[in-house]
Amino acid sequence: MRMMVRNSGGVTTVIAMAQHKSISYEVAKKKSIKPNFITYMVAKLNGKEIVYEVTMSQFVSANPFIKFSFKGGKPGDTVTIKWEDLQGKSKVSTGKIR
């Protein structure tokens, strides 16, 4: 996952792109393969406080681009993003606030 995390005026903005080949139910049926897409994503500040949480469906594109902001955080703090897909695989990425 590619991430950019910046703080300006007490508000931290996170821009991230998850690298995942999403396959909807419709496409999976046509190609006779298993569907797979990101179903859940959570972001935490310093591994403790949840600052972003979302459930997703098959309608999110492949390699989804995510942008969110939250109050708090300071330069040097760590933002961790974890996502899970329909097949149970997950990935964790971290970025430091600049």
C-alpha positions as CSV (number, residue, x, y, z in Angstrom):
1,M,0.0,0.0,0.0
2,R,1.3,3.4,-0.9
3,M,0.6,6.1,1.8
4,M,1.1,9.8,2.3
5,V,0.4,11.2,5.8
6,R,0.6,14.9,6.6
7,N,-0.5,17.1,9.4
8,S,-1.5,20.7,9.0
9,G,-3.1,22.9,11.6
10,G,-3.9,20.0,13.9
11,V,-5.7,18.0,11.1
12,T,-4.0,14.9,9.8
13,T,-4.8,13.9,6.2
14,V,-4.1,10.4,4.9
15,I,-4.0,9.5,1.2
16,A,-3.5,5.8,0.4
17,M,-3.8,3.4,-2.5
18,A,-4.4,-0.3,-1.6
19,Q,-2.9,-2.7,-4.2
20,H,-5.6,-5.3,-4.7
21,K,-7.1,-6.9,-7.8
22,S,-10.8,-6.8,-7.0
23,I,-13.1,-9.3,-8.7
24,S,-16.8,-8.8,-8.3
25,Y,-19.4,-11.6,-8.2
26,E,-20.5,-10.9,-11.8
27,V,-17.0,-11.0,-13.2
28,A,-16.1,-14.0,-11.2
29,K,-19.1,-15.9,-12.5
30,K,-18.3,-15.0,-16.1
31,K,-14.6,-16.2,-15.7
32,S,-15.5,-19.1,-13.4
33,I,-13.2,-17.9,-10.6
34,K,-13.8,-17.0,-7.0
35,P,-14.8,-13.4,-6.3
36,N,-12.5,-11.3,-4.2
37,F,-12.5,-7.7,-3.0
38,I,-11.6,-5.7,0.0
39,T,-14.3,-6.0,2.6
40,Y,-13.0,-4.2,5.6
41,M,-10.4,-1.4,6.3
42,V,-9.3,0.2,9.6
43,A,-6.7,2.9,10.3
44,K,-5.2,3.4,13.7
45,L,-3.1,6.2,15.2
46,N,0.0,4.9,17.0
47,G,-1.6,1.4,17.0
48,K,-4.3,2.3,19.5
49,E,-6.9,4.9,18.5
50,I,-9.2,4.0,15.5
51,V,-9.3,7.1,13.3
52,Y,-11.0,5.5,10.2
53,E,-13.1,2.3,9.8
54,V,-15.0,1.2,6.7
55,T,-16.7,-1.9,5.3
56,M,-16.6,-2.2,1.6
57,S,-18.4,-4.2,-1.1
58,Q,-17.8,-5.5,-4.6
59,F,-18.5,-2.1,-6.0
60,V,-15.1,-0.7,-4.9
61,S,-12.6,-0.6,-7.8
62,A,-9.4,-2.5,-8.0
63,N,-6.5,-0.7,-6.3
64,P,-8.8,1.6,-4.4
65,F,-7.7,5.1,-3.6
66,I,-8.6,6.2,-0.1
67,K,-8.4,9.7,1.4
68,F,-9.5,10.7,4.9
69,S,-8.7,13.3,7.6
70,F,-8.9,13.3,11.4
71,K,-8.2,15.8,14.2
72,G,-5.0,15.1,16.1
73,G,-1.8,13.4,15.5
74,K,1.6,15.1,15.3
75,P,4.7,14.8,13.2
76,G,6.4,11.5,14.0
77,D,3.2,9.6,15.0
78,T,2.4,6.5,13.1
79,V,-0.8,5.7,11.1
80,T,-1.4,2.0,10.5
81,I,-3.9,0.8,7.9
82,K,-5.0,-2.8,7.7
83,W,-7.4,-4.2,5.1
84,E,-9.0,-7.7,4.8
85,D,-10.5,-9.2,1.7
86,L,-13.3,-11.7,1.0
87,Q,-10.9,-14.7,1.0
88,G,-9.5,-13.8,4.4
89,K,-6.2,-12.4,3.4
90,S,-5.0,-9.1,5.0
91,K,-2.3,-6.6,4.6
92,V,-0.9,-4.0,7.0
93,S,0.9,-0.8,6.1
94,T,2.3,2.0,8.2
95,G,3.2,5.6,7.5
96,K,4.7,8.4,9.7
97,I,3.0,11.8,10.0
98,R,5.1,14.5,8.4
